[in-house]
Amino acid sequence: MSLKLIAYTLGNLLICLAGTMLLPLGVAINYQGRAGETESNLTAFVISAIFTVVVGLALRLSIRARQEELGIREGFAVVALGWVTVALFGSLPYIFADVFHSEGRSSWVEFSFCYFESMAGFSTTGATVLTEIEHLSHAVLFWRSLSHWLGGMGIVVLAVAILPMLGIGGMQLFRAEAPGPQTDRLTPRIAQTAKLLWGVYLLLSFLETVLLMLGGMSLFDALCHTFGTMATGGFSTKNQSIGHYNSVYIDMVISCFMFLAGTNFALHYRALRGNVKAYLQDTEFKFYCIVIAVSITVISWNTIRFRVDGDIPYDSMWTSLRYATFQVMSIITTTGYGTADYERWPALSIFILVTLMFYGGCAGSTGGGMKQVRFLLLIKQSGAEIKRLLFPHAVLPIRVNDRVVPPEVMTNVLGFFFFFIGIFAIVTCIMATLGLDLVSAAGATIATMGNIGPGLGSVGPTDNYAHIHTVGKYVLSFCMLLGRLELYTVLILFSPNFWKR
C-alpha cells in the first residue's frame, strides 16, 4: 500500500475540483448586482477555489510519486477517500457563503449541514437540508447542481480521463468507481474508455438542455435540471421541484432522460456507433423496461380506482398515467425529482415505489440502488434452485446476454445483497434511536443508501433532512457514500488486511 501515491492522487483530484469551482464563480460574476446576489457569494467561491487548489498543489508537489503505478488496493483507497475528500472541499462554498448560518447554531452543527449537502450532491443523492431553495444565489444553486453532474459519471473517472500520470493503473480506479457488479470495458485503454463515456454524457446533457429551453426554461434552470437528471441526482432550483413548472412537456422530457440516465451508458455508446440493436440484445435493459412498464401500469390503475382519505388521487387515466410515469422514472433511476406527493397515493402505489428504491438503475448507469442486474441474477438463481430440487443432478448455469455467469459473480451478488439489507437494518435502528419514527428512519436510510433523496415520513417528497440529528446527518452521509460506491469499495477499507503491506 503506497500512502504517498494515494495522497498524490488525491491532490490531483483537488486540483480538478478547484477548476470546476470556476464555473459557479463565473455564474456569480454574471449575476452580480441582481436580486439575491451579493459579493459574499463571489468571495465564497474565490476563497474555496484558492484553498482547494493550494491544498491540491501542496499534496502534488510535496509527494513525488509520479512514476509509481496504482495497484488494486491503492485504487480502492483513492476512490473511497477521494469521494470523502471531494465532498469535504465541496462543502467550502456553503461554509464561506454562510448558506446554513443561524444564530445559536454551533460550528460543528453548521458544518454537518454543509457536508451533508455536499455529499448529497457529489453522491447524486439529492437529499437536502435546505428549507428555502429559491432564496439561494444563482452561484450556490449552480454549484449544488454541478456537484451532481460531476458525481454522476464520477469525478474519479473524469480524473482518469485527463490525468495521464495514472497510466494503466487507472483501470483499478475505473473498476472500483464504475456502477454495477462488473465494468464493461469499451477500449483497451481505460483513459480512452472514460473519455468515451464522458462524451456520451456530454451529448445527452446538451440535448436535454436544448429541449428544456424549448419548453420554456431559462438557460440557467435548464442546465441545473439537466445536471440533476443526467446524474440521477434530483437537486432542483425550485422549492416544488419539477412540479413547479406544471408542464406535461417538461415532465416528458425529463422522464425520457431519466430513463436514459438509468440505462447502461455502454449501450448508448454502441447505439451512437450504429448498433441500436444493442438495447434489445441486453437482458438487463429488457428487464429494466419490464419493471418500469409493470410499475407504471399498476400505479396508474391504483391511483384512479382506490380512495385515500375519502378522495381518489386522480380523476382521469391520462392524469394518473402522467404522474405515475414521472414518479416511477424518478424513483427507479434514483433521481428523486417530484411532481406529486406520492405519500398521498394508495398503499399499493407507495409499496411499489419503495420496492423500486431498492432496485435502482442498470449497471453502468449513473443511477444508484442495488441495480437491476443484481435482482435479475437473484431471480434466475432462485429459479435454478427450484429446478434443482426436481432435478438434483442437472447442470443449471445462470446466463445473462447468452453468457454463463461465473460462480464468483453470483457469490459477489449474494454477498452484496446480504450487506445491503444488513446495513439498511442497522442504520434504520440507529436513526430510530436518534428520534425518528420507524417509517421515517427506514425511509431516510433507503433514500440515502439508494442515492434517491426523498424517502418516507418526515423525509418524504415534500420534506427535507434539516431536522435530522447532527449525528444522523453524518450517518446518512456515510450511507450516501456506501450507496454511490456500492458498499464493497468502502467496506474494504475497514478490513485490517487491506492496510497491511
C-alpha positions in Angstrom: 0.0 0.0 0.0 1.5 3.3 -1.1 0.1 6.1 1.0 2.3 8.6 -0.8 0.7 7.7 -4.1 -2.8 7.9 -2.6 -2.1 11.4 -1.2 -0.6 12.4 -4.5 -3.6 11.3 -6.5 -6.0 13.0 -4.1 -4.0 16.2 -4.7 -4.7 15.9 -8.4 -8.4 15.4 -7.7 -8.5 18.5 -5.6 -6.8 20.5 -8.4 -9.6 19.2 -10.8 -12.2 20.2 -8.2 -10.8 23.7 -7.9 -11.0 24.0 -11.6 -14.7 23.2 -11.6 -15.3 25.9 -9.0 -14.5 28.5 -11.6 -17.8 27.7 -13.3 -20.1 28.8 -10.4 -17.6 31.7 -9.9 -18.4 32.8 -13.5 -22.2 32.5 -12.7 -21.6 34.7 -9.6 -19.9 37.3 -11.7 -22.7 37.1 -14.4 -25.5 37.6 -11.8 -23.5 40.1 -9.7 -25.7 43.0 -8.6 -29.0 41.3 -9.2 -31.6 40.4 -6.5 -30.2 37.8 -4.1 -26.7 38.1 -5.4 -24.1 39.5 -3.1 -20.3 40.0 -3.0 -20.1 37.3 -0.3 -21.2 34.6 -2.9 -18.4 35.7 -5.3 -15.9 35.8 -2.5 -17.0 32.4 -1.2 -16.1 30.7 -4.5 -12.9 32.6 -4.9 -11.7 31.6 -1.4 -12.9 28.0 -1.9 -11.1 27.6 -5.2 -7.9 29.1 -3.9 -7.9 27.0 -0.7 -8.7 23.8 -2.7 -6.1 24.3 -5.3 -3.4 25.2 -2.7 -4.0 22.0 -0.8 -4.1 20.0 -4.0 -0.8 21.5 -5.2 0.8 21.0 -1.8 0.0 17.3 -1.9 1.1 17.0 -5.5 4.4 18.9 -5.2 5.4 17.6 -1.7 4.8 13.9 -2.5 6.6 12.9 -5.6 5.1 9.6 -6.8 4.7 10.2 -10.5 6.4 7.0 -11.6 4.5 4.7 -9.4 1.6 2.6 -10.7 -1.8 2.3 -8.9 -2.4 -1.2 -7.6 -5.8 -2.7 -6.6 -5.6 -1.5 -3.0 -4.5 2.0 -3.9 -7.3 2.2 -6.5 -10.0 1.4 -3.9 -8.5 3.7 -1.4 -8.3 6.6 -3.8 -11.9 6.2 -4.9 -13.4 5.9 -1.4 -11.1 8.6 0.2 -11.4 10.7 -2.9 -15.2 10.9 -2.6 -14.9 11.9 1.1 -12.3 14.5 0.3 -14.2 15.9 -2.7 -17.3 16.2 -0.6 -15.3 17.9 2.2 -13.8 20.5 0.0 -17.0 20.8 -2.0 -18.7 22.0 1.2 -16.5 25.1 1.4 -18.7 27.3 -0.8 -21.6 26.6 1.5 -19.4 27.4 4.5 -18.0 30.7 3.2 -21.3 31.8 1.7 -23.0 31.3 5.1 -25.7 29.2 3.5 -26.6 27.4 6.7 -25.6 30.1 9.2 -28.0 30.5 12.1 -27.8 32.3 15.4 -27.2 29.9 18.3 -26.0 27.1 15.9 -22.5 25.7 16.7 -19.9 25.5 14.0 -19.9 21.6 14.3 -23.7 21.6 13.7 -23.4 24.1 10.8 -20.6 22.0 9.2 -22.8 18.9 9.4 -25.4 20.8 7.2 -22.7 21.9 4.7 -21.1 18.4 4.5 -24.5 16.7 4.2 -25.5 19.0 1.3 -22.1 18.5 -0.4 -22.2 14.7 -0.1 -25.8 14.6 -1.3 -24.6 16.5 -4.4 -21.5 14.5 -5.3 -23.1 11.2 -4.4 -26.1 12.2 -6.6 -28.4 11.5 -3.8 -30.3 14.8 -3.8 -31.3 14.7 -0.2 -31.3 18.3 1.0 -31.2 20.1 4.4 -32.3 23.4 2.8 -35.8 24.7 3.7 -35.9 27.6 1.2 -34.2 26.8 -2.1 -35.4 29.7 -4.2 -33.8 32.3 -1.9 -30.3 31.0 -2.6 -28.0 32.8 -5.0 -27.6 31.6 -8.6 -24.0 30.7 -7.9 -24.8 28.4 -5.0 -27.7 26.8 -6.9 -25.4 26.1 -9.8 -22.8 24.6 -7.6 -25.3 22.2 -6.0 -26.4 21.0 -9.4 -22.9 20.9 -10.9 -21.8 18.7 -8.0 -24.5 16.2 -9.1 -23.2 16.3 -12.7 -19.6 15.7 -11.7 -20.5 12.9 -9.3 -22.9 11.3 -11.8 -20.3 9.9 -14.2 -17.7 10.0 -11.5 -15.2 12.7 -10.7 -12.6 9.9 -10.4 -13.4 8.8 -13.9 -13.0 12.4 -15.0 -9.6 12.4 -13.4 -8.6 9.2 -15.1 -9.6 10.7 -18.5 -7.5 13.8 -18.0 -4.6 12.7 -15.9 -2.1 10.7 -17.9 0.0 10.1 -14.9 -2.4 7.4 -13.8 -1.5 5.2 -16.8 -2.6 1.6 -16.9 -3.1 1.7 -13.1 -6.2 3.8 -13.8 -8.1 0.6 -14.6 -8.2 -0.1 -10.8 -9.9 3.3 -10.3 -12.5 2.6 -13.0 -13.3 -0.9 -11.7 -13.8 0.5 -8.2 -15.8 3.5 -9.2 -18.0 2.3 -12.0 -21.5 1.3 -11.0 -22.7 -2.3 -11.2 -21.2 -5.7 -10.4 -18.9 -5.5 -13.4 -17.4 -2.9 -15.7 -17.9 -3.1 -19.4 -14.6 -2.0 -20.8 -15.1 -0.4 -24.2 -11.4 0.1 -25.3 -8.1 -1.4 -24.2 -7.0 1.9 -22.7 -9.0 3.0 -19.6 -8.4 6.7 -20.2 -10.0 6.4 -23.7 -12.9 4.5 -22.1 -13.5 7.3 -19.6 -13.4 9.9 -22.4 -16.0 7.9 -24.5 -18.3 7.7 -21.5 -18.0 11.4 -20.8 -18.6 12.1 -24.5 -21.9 10.3 -24.3 -22.7 12.0 -21.1 -22.0 15.5 -22.6 -24.0 14.8 -25.7 -27.1 13.7 -23.8 -26.7 16.6 -21.4 -26.6 19.1 -24.3 -29.7 17.6 -25.9 -31.7 17.7 -22.7 -30.7 21.3 -22.0 -31.9 22.4 -25.5 -35.2 20.5 -25.2 -35.9 22.0 -21.7 -35.2 25.5 -23.1 -37.7 24.8 -25.9 -40.2 24.0 -23.1 -39.8 27.5 -21.6 -37.0 27.1 -19.1 -34.2 29.7 -18.9 -30.7 28.5 -19.8 -29.8 28.6 -16.1 -32.7 26.4 -15.0 -32.3 24.1 -18.0 -28.7 23.5 -17.1 -29.3 22.9 -13.4 -32.1 20.4 -14.1 -30.1 18.7 -16.8 -27.3 18.2 -14.3 -29.8 16.7 -11.9 -31.4 14.5 -14.5 -28.3 13.0 -16.2 -26.6 12.4 -12.9 -29.9 11.0 -11.5 -29.4 13.4 -8.6 -32.5 15.5 -8.1 -31.4 18.9 -6.9 -33.8 21.5 -8.3 -33.7 25.3 -8.4 -37.4 25.3 -7.2 -38.9 24.5 -3.9 -41.6 22.4 -5.6 -39.0 20.6 -7.8 -40.3 19.8 -11.3 -43.9 20.2 -10.1 -43.2 24.0 -10.0 -43.5 24.1 -13.9 -46.7 22.1 -14.1 -45.8 21.3 -17.7 -46.6 18.0 -19.5 -43.8 18.7 -22.0 -41.2 19.2 -19.3 -42.4 16.1 -17.4 -42.0 14.1 -20.6 -38.6 15.4 -21.5 -37.1 14.8 -18.0 -38.8 11.4 -17.8 -37.2 10.3 -21.1 -33.7 11.5 -20.0 -34.1 9.9 -16.5 -34.8 6.7 -18.4 -31.6 7.1 -20.5 -29.6 8.1 -17.4 -30.7 4.9 -15.7 -29.5 2.8 -18.7 -26.0 1.4 -19.1 -24.0 4.1 -20.9 -22.1 1.4 -22.8 -25.4 0.7 -24.6 -25.7 4.4 -25.5 -22.2 4.4 -26.9 -22.9 1.3 -29.0 -26.2 2.8 -30.2 -24.4 6.0 -31.3 -21.9 3.9 -33.2 -24.8 2.4 -35.2 -25.6 -0.7 -33.2 -29.1 0.3 -32.0 -30.0 -3.4 -31.5 -27.6 -3.5 -28.6 -30.5 -2.3 -26.4 -32.7 -5.3 -27.4 -29.8 -7.7 -27.1 -29.2 -6.7 -23.5 -31.0 -8.8 -20.9 -30.7 -6.3 -18.1 -32.1 -3.5 -20.2 -35.2 -5.6 -21.2 -35.7 -6.5 -17.5 -35.4 -2.8 -16.7 -38.1 -1.9 -19.2 -40.4 -4.6 -17.9 -40.1 -3.5 -14.3 -40.9 0.1 -15.4 -43.8 -0.8 -17.6 -45.4 -3.0 -14.9 -44.9 -0.4 -12.2 -46.4 2.4 -14.2 -49.4 0.3 -15.2 -50.2 -0.8 -11.7 -49.8 2.6 -10.1 -51.8 4.3 -12.9 -54.7 1.8 -12.3 -54.3 2.0 -8.5 -54.4 5.8 -8.3 -57.7 6.1 -10.2 -59.5 3.2 -8.5 -58.8 3.5 -4.8 -59.6 6.3 -2.4 -57.2 7.8 0.1 -58.8 9.7 3.0 -62.1 9.6 1.0 -60.7 11.0 -2.2 -59.4 9.4 -5.4 -55.9 10.8 -6.2 -56.6 11.4 -9.9 -59.9 11.7 -11.8 -58.6 10.6 -15.3 -56.4 7.8 -16.6 -54.3 10.4 -18.5 -53.5 12.4 -15.4 -52.8 9.3 -13.4 -50.5 8.0 -16.2 -48.7 11.3 -16.4 -47.8 11.4 -12.7 -47.2 7.7 -12.3 -44.8 7.7 -15.2 -42.7 10.6 -13.9 -42.6 9.3 -10.3 -41.7 5.7 -11.3 -38.9 7.0 -13.6 -37.7 9.3 -10.8 -37.6 6.6 -8.2 -36.3 3.7 -10.1 -33.4 5.7 -11.6 -32.9 7.2 -8.1 -33.2 10.8 -9.4 -35.6 11.9 -6.8 -37.4 14.7 -8.7 -41.0 15.2 -7.8 -44.2 16.3 -9.5 -46.6 14.7 -6.9 -46.7 13.9 -3.2 -46.7 10.1 -3.6 -47.3 9.7 0.2 -50.9 10.7 -0.6 -51.3 7.8 -3.0 -52.9 4.4 -2.1 -50.8 2.0 -0.1 -50.1 -0.3 -3.1 -48.6 2.5 -5.1 -46.4 3.6 -2.2 -45.2 0.0 -1.7 -44.2 -0.3 -5.4 -42.2 2.9 -5.2 -40.4 1.8 -2.0 -39.6 -1.5 -3.8 -38.2 0.4 -6.7 -35.9 2.4 -4.3 -34.1 -0.9 -3.7 -34.0 -1.8 -7.4 -32.3 1.3 -8.8 -31.0 1.7 -12.4 -28.9 -0.5 -14.6 -25.3 -1.4 -14.0 -23.1 1.1 -15.8 -25.6 3.9 -15.4 -25.5 7.0 -13.2 -28.4 5.6 -11.1 -28.0 4.2 -7.6 -29.8 1.4 -5.8 -28.8 -2.3 -5.9 -29.0 -2.3 -9.7 -31.4 -4.2 -12.0 -28.8 -6.8 -13.0 -28.4 -8.0 -9.4 -32.1 -8.6 -8.9 -32.2 -10.3 -12.3 -29.4 -12.6 -11.2 -31.1 -13.3 -7.9 -34.4 -14.2 -9.7 -32.5 -16.5 -12.1 -30.7 -18.1 -9.2 -33.9 -18.7 -7.3 -35.5 -20.3 -10.3 -32.5 -22.5 -10.8 -32.6 -23.7 -7.1 -36.3 -24.7 -7.5 -35.4 -26.7 -10.7 -32.5 -28.3 -8.8 -34.9 -29.7 -6.3 -36.7 -31.5 -9.1 -33.6 -32.5 -11.0 -30.8 -32.8 -8.4 -28.1 -33.9 -11.0 -29.0 -31.2 -13.6 -26.4 -28.6 -14.6 -28.2 -25.3 -14.5 -25.9 -22.4 -15.3 -27.1 -18.8 -14.8 -26.9 -16.9 -18.1 -27.1 -13.2 -18.9 -26.8 -12.0 -22.5 -26.2 -15.6 -23.6 -23.1 -15.8 -21.4 -22.7 -18.0 -18.4 -22.3 -16.0 -15.2 -19.2 -17.3 -13.2 -19.9 -18.6 -9.7 -17.7 -15.9 -8.2 -20.0 -13.2 -9.6 -23.1 -14.9 -8.1 -21.2 -15.1 -4.8 -20.5 -11.4 -5.1 -24.1 -10.6 -5.8 -25.4 -12.7 -2.9 -22.8 -11.1 -0.6 -23.8 -7.6 -1.8 -27.5 -8.3 -1.1 -26.7 -9.5 2.4 -24.6 -6.5 3.2 -27.1 -4.1 1.7 -30.1 -5.4 3.7 -27.9 -5.8 6.9 -26.6 -2.2 6.7 -30.1 -1.0 5.9 -31.5 -2.7 9.1 -28.6 -1.4 11.3 -28.8 2.2 10.1 -32.6 2.2 10.4 -32.2 1.2 14.1 -29.6 4.0 14.6 -31.9 6.6 13.0 -34.8 5.4 15.1 -32.6 5.7 18.2 -31.9 9.3 17.2 -35.6 10.2 17.4 -37.2 9.3 14.0 -40.3 7.2 13.8 -39.8 3.8 12.2 -41.2 4.8 8.8 -39.1 7.9 8.6 -36.0 6.0 9.8 -36.4 3.3 7.2 -37.3 5.9 4.5 -34.2 8.1 5.3 -31.9 5.0 5.2 -33.0 3.6 1.9 -33.3 7.1 0.4 -29.6 7.7 1.2 -28.3 4.2 0.6 -30.1 4.1 -2.7 -29.0 7.7 -3.6 -32.6 8.7 -4.1 -33.2 11.7 -1.9 -36.8 11.8 -0.9 -37.9 9.0 1.3 -41.0 8.5 3.5 -42.5 10.0 6.6 -40.7 13.2 7.8 -38.2 12.9 4.9 -40.9 12.4 2.3 -41.2 14.2 -1.1 -42.4 17.4 0.5 -40.0 17.4 3.4 -36.2 17.7 3.9 -33.5 16.4 6.2 -32.8 19.6 8.2 -34.5 18.2 11.3 -32.3 15.1 11.4 -30.0 14.9 14.5 -26.4 16.1 13.8 -25.0 12.5 14.3 -27.8 11.3 12.0 -26.6 13.6 9.2 -23.1 12.1 9.4 -24.5 8.6 9.5 -26.7 9.3 6.4 -23.8 11.0 4.7 -21.9 7.7 5.1 -24.8 5.9 3.7 -24.7 8.1 0.6 -21.1 7.2 0.2 -21.8 3.5 0.6 -24.6 3.6 -1.9 -22.7 5.6 -4.5 -19.6 3.4 -4.3 -21.6 0.2 -4.0 -20.6 -1.0 -0.5 -17.5 -3.1 -1.2 -15.3 -0.1 -2.2 -15.9 1.5 1.2 -16.3 -1.6 3.4 -12.9 -3.0 2.2 -11.2 0.0 3.9 -12.4 -1.4 7.3 -10.5 -4.6 6.8 -7.2 -4.8 8.7 -5.7 -6.8 5.9 -6.3 -4.0 3.4 -3.8 -1.8 5.1 -1.1 -4.4 5.6 2.0 -4.3 3.4 
